[in-house]
Amino acid sequence: MTSTSDSVPSGLCARPLKGRRALITGSGRVIGFEVARALASAGAHVVLNGRSSRALKEAAGELEDEGHMVTTAAFDVTDEEAVDAFAAAGRPVDILVNNAGPRDRRATPDLPPAAVRDLIDAHLVAAFSLTRALAPGMAAAGGGAIVNVTSIAGPRARPGDPGYTAAKGALEALTRSHAVEFGPMGIRVNAIAPGFIATEANAGLAADPDIAAFLDARAAIPRWGRPEEVAEAAVFLASPAASYITGHVLVVDGGLSIRM
């Protein structure tokens, strides 16, 4: 007779990421921090990344107080030399979550090309650079998982947000390209596309009754999402439960993008 423990798929165990090392960019706060917390709760040793050493120290302290294994790596993901230095400095990571990236809500007449380049650099080129630097170590260790945080703003446009939409759409395309390129090396590359997530940056929008009415009318789950709901999706895509999934964009938007 098969025991209960033997019948549970390995990817669904309580700590499916035990023994794994994960780098989460932009993880000093909000979604990135919740992703780090969720991966740590699943057993991973998390490496928090951001530009502020102070913010990372505070975030690490909070996770350590919860009993998690944490280290920090303060560097700018748009600095190619810093990315390469991180890749060369320590043992390889098994999981990479490309989460860092700013928002610049300005319409085309008000958005200079230099600002568009900054958005593309932070969202797309940084993810490319980190994947390029860390994939060889993953491959040498037998494989790994990469999760890119895109947005429903990639395939679905809103007025007045062209730079962010272009950057996230490009990151979704890069996810597919890297899935094809690195799959034979045992590296899975997927993405999460969050919808309306209640974060500090969105506090004003979350309090807007017009947006609440929009979500009530258009979303299958008529509310704002929570950062931890995005984080749990990252755990799934990074875990053995998703071992035959690559090149996929997991939409976390309460059904907003599928309702007519």
LUMLUMVO-734895 format. One record per residue (C-alpha): y, x, z. Coordinates in steps of 0.1 Angstrom, whole numbers, plus 2048, in hexadecimal, padded with zeros to 3 digits. Example, Ala and Ser with C-alpha at 12.3 -4.5 7.8 and 13.67 -1.06 7.14 Angstrom:
! LUMLUMVO-734895
{{7D3,87B,84E}}
{{7F5,889,847}}
END
This chain:
! LUMLUMVO-734895
{{800,800,800}}
{{823,80D,7F7}}
{{839,811,815}}
{{85C,801,817}}
{{86D,823,815}}
{{858,82D,7F7}}
{{861,80D,7E4}}
{{887,813,7E7}}
{{896,824,7C8}}
{{8A4,847,7D1}}
{{8C6,83D,7C5}}
{{8C8,820,7DD}}
{{8C1,834,7FD}}
{{8DB,835,819}}
{{8E8,858,810}}
{{8E1,85C,7EB}}
{{8F9,87A,7E8}}
{{8EB,88F,804}}
{{8ED,8B4,7FC}}
{{906,8AE,7DF}}
{{928,8BE,7DD}}
{{944,8A9,7CE}}
{{968,8B1,7C3}}
{{97F,893,7C3}}
{{9A1,89A,7B3}}
{{9C0,889,7C2}}
{{9AC,881,7E1}}
{{9C7,885,7FC}}
{{9CE,860,7FC}}
{{9C6,83D,7EF}}
{{9AB,839,7D5}}
{{9A2,85E,7D4}}
{{99F,85F,7FA}}
{{989,840,7FB}}
{{973,84F,7E0}}
{{96F,86F,7F5}}
{{967,85A,814}}
{{94D,846,801}}
{{93C,865,7F2}}
{{93C,875,814}}
{{92D,856,824}}
{{912,859,809}}
{{90A,87C,815}}
{{91F,892,7FE}}
{{933,8B0,80A}}
{{955,8A6,7FC}}
{{970,8BE,7EF}}
{{992,8AD,7F2}}
{{9AB,8B8,7D7}}
{{9D1,8B3,7D4}}
{{9F1,8C7,7D1}}
{{9FB,8C3,7F6}}
{{9E7,8D8,80F}}
{{9F6,8C4,82B}}
{{9EB,8A2,81D}}
{{9C8,8B0,817}}
{{9C6,8BE,83A}}
{{9CE,89C,848}}
{{9B6,88A,832}}
{{99A,8A3,83A}}
{{9A1,89F,85F}}
{{99C,879,85C}}
{{97B,87D,84A}}
{{96F,898,862}}
{{976,881,87F}}
{{95E,869,86E}}
{{943,884,86D}}
{{945,88D,849}}
{{942,8B0,839}}
{{964,8B8,829}}
{{976,8D6,81A}}
{{997,8D6,808}}
{{9A3,8E6,7E7}}
{{9C9,8E4,7E2}}
{{9D2,8EA,7BE}}
{{9E3,8D8,7A1}}
{{9C9,8CB,789}}
{{9E1,8D0,76C}}
{{9E1,8F6,773}}
{{9C5,904,75E}}
{{9C5,925,771}}
{{9C1,913,792}}
{{9A5,8FE,784}}
{{992,91D,778}}
{{998,92F,799}}
{{989,912,7AC}}
{{96B,911,795}}
{{966,937,79A}}
{{96C,938,7BF}}
{{950,923,7CF}}
{{92E,915,7C9}}
{{92C,8FB,7AD}}
{{933,8D6,7B3}}
{{919,8BC,7AA}}
{{932,8A0,7A7}}
{{955,89F,798}}
{{96C,881,79C}}
{{98B,884,786}}
{{9A2,86D,798}}
{{9C4,87E,799}}
{{9E0,871,783}}
{{A03,863,787}}
{{A12,842,77A}}
{{A32,840,767}}
{{A3B,81B,760}}
{{A56,81F,745}}
{{A58,80E,723}}
{{A59,823,704}}
{{A7F,825,700}}
{{A82,832,724}}
{{A64,849,724}}
{{A6B,86B,715}}
{{A4F,87E,703}}
{{A4F,898,71E}}
{{A45,87D,737}}
{{A29,872,720}}
{{A1C,896,71E}}
{{A1C,898,744}}
{{A07,878,746}}
{{9EE,884,72C}}
{{9EC,8A6,73D}}
{{9E5,897,75F}}
{{9CD,87C,755}}
{{9BB,88A,736}}
{{9C0,8B0,733}}
{{9B9,8B6,758}}
{{998,8A2,756}}
{{98F,8B6,738}}
{{998,8D7,748}}
{{984,8D0,768}}
{{966,8C4,755}}
{{967,8E3,73F}}
{{969,8F9,75D}}
{{94F,8E8,774}}
{{935,8DC,75B}}
{{925,8FF,756}}
{{91E,901,77C}}
{{910,8DD,77C}}
{{8F9,8E5,75F}}
{{8ED,905,76F}}
{{8E4,8F2,78F}}
{{8D0,8D8,77B}}
{{8EB,8BE,773}}
{{906,8A9,783}}
{{91C,88B,781}}
{{940,887,775}}
{{954,868,77C}}
{{976,863,76B}}
{{98E,849,77A}}
{{99D,837,75D}}
{{9AC,814,75E}}
{{9AB,7F2,74D}}
{{9CD,7FD,741}}
{{9BA,813,727}}
{{9AC,7F7,712}}
{{9C4,7DC,71E}}
{{9E9,7E2,71A}}
{{A06,7D5,72F}}
{{A2A,7D6,723}}
{{A3E,7F4,72F}}
{{A22,80C,737}}
{{A1A,81F,717}}
{{A15,842,725}}
{{9FC,838,740}}
{{9E9,821,728}}
{{9E6,83D,70E}}
{{9DB,856,728}}
{{9C0,83F,737}}
{{9B4,834,715}}
{{9B0,859,70B}}
{{99D,860,72C}}
{{984,844,724}}
{{97E,854,701}}
{{979,876,711}}
{{960,867,729}}
{{94A,85C,70B}}
{{94E,87D,6FA}}
{{945,892,718}}
{{927,87B,71F}}
{{919,883,6FD}}
{{921,8A8,700}}
{{914,8AE,723}}
{{8F7,896,725}}
{{8DE,8AF,718}}
{{8E8,8C6,735}}
{{8E0,8AC,74F}}
{{904,8A2,756}}
{{90D,87D,755}}
{{931,874,74D}}
{{93D,851,755}}
{{95E,840,75E}}
{{96C,825,775}}
{{987,80E,769}}
{{999,7FE,786}}
{{9AE,7DF,782}}
{{9C8,7D3,79A}}
{{9C1,7E8,7B9}}
{{9D7,7E4,7D8}}
{{9E3,807,7E0}}
{{A03,816,7EF}}
{{A11,81B,7CC}}
{{A0B,7F6,7C3}}
{{A18,7E8,7E4}}
{{A36,7D7,7D3}}
{{A20,7C8,7B8}}
{{A06,7BD,7D1}}
{{A21,7A9,7E2}}
{{A2D,799,7C2}}
{{A24,774,7C1}}
{{A25,774,79B}}
{{A0A,78E,799}}
{{9F6,77B,7B4}}
{{9F9,75C,79D}}
{{9EE,770,77F}}
{{9CF,77D,791}}
{{9C7,75A,79D}}
{{9C9,74D,77A}}
{{9B8,76A,767}}
{{9A0,77C,77E}}
{{97D,770,785}}
{{981,77D,7A9}}
{{9A6,773,7AE}}
{{9B3,78E,7C5}}
{{9BE,7B2,7C5}}
{{9A2,7CC,7C8}}
{{99F,7E5,7E4}}
{{99D,80B,7E0}}
{{97B,80B,7F2}}
{{96D,7F4,7D7}}
{{975,80F,7BD}}
{{966,829,7D3}}
{{945,818,7D6}}
{{943,817,7B0}}
{{948,83C,7B0}}
{{92B,841,7C8}}
{{914,82D,7B1}}
{{91E,840,792}}
{{91A,862,7A4}}
{{8F8,858,7B3}}
{{8D4,859,7A7}}
{{8D7,833,7A4}}
{{8EA,839,784}}
{{8D3,854,776}}
{{8D0,845,754}}
{{8F4,83A,750}}
{{90D,850,73D}}
{{92B,84A,727}}
{{931,829,73A}}
{{952,81B,746}}
{{94C,806,766}}
{{968,7ED,768}}
{{972,7E4,78C}}
{{98C,7C8,786}}
{{97E,7A8,794}}
{{976,79B,771}}
{{99A,79C,766}}
{{992,7AD,745}}
{{976,794,73B}}
{{987,773,741}}
{{996,760,724}}
END
